[in-house]
Amino acid sequence: MTRYIQKKDGPTEIFVRNFTGDGSTLNFATTQNQTVNKVIVTLNGVIQKPTSDYTVQNTGNSYTVLFAVAPTQSDSIQIKEMPI
């Protein structure tokens, strides 16, 4: 459910995506219009540094978090998307 505060036109809740690394995948899906400044990425609970550990890229209509180095097998990846 998406909630709105004071009839603003954007969601006010953080959307959380969870993934598991496989040792080779670098890209992980995000919602459209996300930027590196609108996501918080953790790897095994450790916050990653934007632009050096990961970036957000737009390839057409697809937005992804792109890691500089592929998370290893069974790494826990969490992407928190801030309201746009």
VOGU-3710 file (C-alpha; in Angstrom, 3 decimals, decimal comma):
1> mtryiqkkdg> 0,000/0,000/0,000  1,269/3,472/-0,852  0,420/6,270/1,526  0,315/9,965/0,843  0,785/12,716/3,422  -1,124/15,988/3,154  -2,287/15,109/-0,360  1,215/15,315/-1,821  1,639/13,659/-5,182  4,336/11,158/-4,223
11> pteifvrnft> 4,559/8,125/-1,971  5,986/8,690/1,499  7,050/5,160/2,350  10,395/3,539/1,693  10,197/0,612/-0,730  12,573/-2,243/0,151  13,925/-4,812/-2,310  15,911/-7,866/-1,190  18,209/-9,934/-3,377  20,852/-12,642/-2,971
21> gdgstlnfat> 24,210/-12,423/-4,717  25,406/-15,164/-7,043  29,018/-14,118/-7,607  28,476/-12,753/-11,114  25,376/-10,516/-11,268  26,158/-6,787/-11,080  22,698/-5,291/-11,822  19,682/-5,349/-9,499  16,292/-3,846/-10,382  14,922/-0,611/-8,907
31> tqnqtvnkvi> 11,815/1,446/-9,509  11,757/3,859/-12,434  13,309/7,302/-11,840  15,578/6,218/-8,977  18,984/7,888/-8,699  22,093/7,156/-6,671  20,910/9,826/-4,213  17,517/8,181/-3,710  18,596/4,665/-2,711  20,380/3,152/0,266
41> vtlngviqkp> 22,150/-0,097/-0,572  23,399/-2,585/2,001  25,505/-5,679/1,465  25,281/-8,169/4,343  23,945/-5,310/6,485  26,809/-2,910/5,670  25,812/0,334/3,955  27,549/0,701/0,601  29,096/3,938/-0,618  27,265/5,588/-3,549
51> tsdytvqntg> 29,263/6,087/-6,755  32,223/4,010/-5,572  30,520/0,751/-4,459  27,474/1,166/-6,703  25,702/3,497/-9,115  22,166/3,653/-10,455  21,816/3,404/-14,200  18,975/3,948/-16,613  18,955/1,823/-19,743  15,829/2,868/-21,580
61> nsytvlfava> 12,904/2,192/-19,247  14,934/-0,059/-16,941  16,565/1,302/-13,780  19,114/-0,795/-11,894  21,637/-0,592/-9,098  24,979/-1,469/-10,676  27,641/-2,777/-8,284  31,302/-2,052/-8,984  32,101/-5,646/-7,942  29,594/-8,494/-8,108
71> ptqsdsiqik> 28,289/-9,545/-4,694  29,524/-13,038/-3,863  27,452/-16,192/-3,674  24,747/-15,876/-0,976  25,546/-12,212/-0,093  22,443/-10,478/1,227  21,612/-7,351/-0,806  19,032/-4,810/0,274  18,002/-1,763/-1,729  15,894/0,848/0,054
81> empi> 14,220/3,244/-2,366  13,410/6,663/-0,939  10,160/8,347/-1,960  10,540/10,198/-5,240
//
